[in-house]
Amino acid sequence: MTLSKPNGRRAPTIYDVAKLAGVSHQTVSRYIKGATGVSPATRARVEAALTELDYQINMTARSLATSQSHRIGALTYEMSQIGPSRIMQSAADEAREAGYVVDIVSLGLDPDTSLDEAITLLNRRDFAGVLAISPTDQVRQTLLKVPFVVPLSIQSETEEVDAGHPESLNGEGARIATEHLLELGHTRIMHISGPHGWLAARNRLHAFEAALQERGLAPALVAEGDWSPASGYTAVMTMPLDAGITAIFAANDQMALGALRALAERGISVPGQLSVVGFDNIPESAYLIPPLTTVELDFDRQGRYAMSKLLAAMGVRAEPGEGDRARAVLVVRSSSSAPSSASTPASGDPANTDPAPAPAPDAASTPAGSTDAAADLPRKSL
């Protein structure tokens, strides 16, 4: 029997919650206080009743009553980036459902120099735990050396130089994207990578190169971008049209968007003359012209998994299983097809076979270069 929400202005009580959940009010009280000894099945019933009745737990009172903090500190990087922002939002949702609020500290444009200040803010006992989303190996190594006074969980990757069988989500996704283009028949594939300081960018690049190497192939060109559409645009505007490139794999959808703009300006049809594959499956990717083939990483699941790992370290819930982890999935749309033997990129602009340097529209961009020159290129901090 489902109990209706209280009418009028009366807020629901723990007795209402107990009746709906089929437990005693003492059990509801123990759950709200964060006490141990409440079985997972009972916790689930109480949580469902709290949600249905819109019962608002007073977190301040709960903390005072239990002498326990119900705040979680979260360290992330550049919330304007699609991946970190969506991962953190889902992590916060998972924490809230477990009765915690999340305080977010975002690293500045230079994560390595702003990290000390962030650690000072987060390494305090008034947090129940700390979740860190680390984009660089330097951040990860620094965090591992700090003696945190509360449980710490780092959502990060290790670099997979030998990416024949990638275990990271980014490596897995890049391999799927590259194999898609190879199976279509492409052998001259350009990669627009993310900034090489990011572990995600390096693992995507390593997996791309490994997939080609297994077929006895090498990248036609690798240009380093900075995750922005402007860098994808510049990479393609400087792409030599006589290199025989028939496909581009961009390390994120924003750079793929810039690449599509540049290809249109250079008179190269997609996918008729050149295929484009992105990464991340941002909502806008389905509405580009043409709709973008891309890789879905399920950022929401990543965030919930990361927070579940922290909650397990805090002793709040059981360790999440491997089945709870996100998986990379290829989303095939209209921007990729088999290469046309009768139509090459050079034929789209026969008078212009040399690189055509051009500034990105309405934005200053970092020039993208080949792999050999990548170390000499200026980079823009994201």
Protein Blocks (a to p, Z undefined) as FASTA:
>chain_A
ZZdddehjbdcdfklmmmmnopafklmmmmmnopghiafklmmmmmmmmmmnopacdfkl
mmmmnopafbdcdddehjlbmklmmmmmmmmmmmmmnopacddddddfblmlmmmmmmmm
mmcckbgbdcdddfbfklmmmmmmpccfbdcddddddddfblmbcfbfklmmmmmmmmmm
mmnopabdcdddddfkbmklmmmmmmmmmmmmmnopacfbdcddehiaklmmmmmmmpcf
klopabdcdfbfklmmmmmmmmmmnopacfkloccddehjaaklmmmccddddddehlml
mmmmmmmmmmmmnopaccddfklpccddddddfkbccddfkbcfklmmmmlmbccdddde
hiacdddddfklmmmpccddZZ
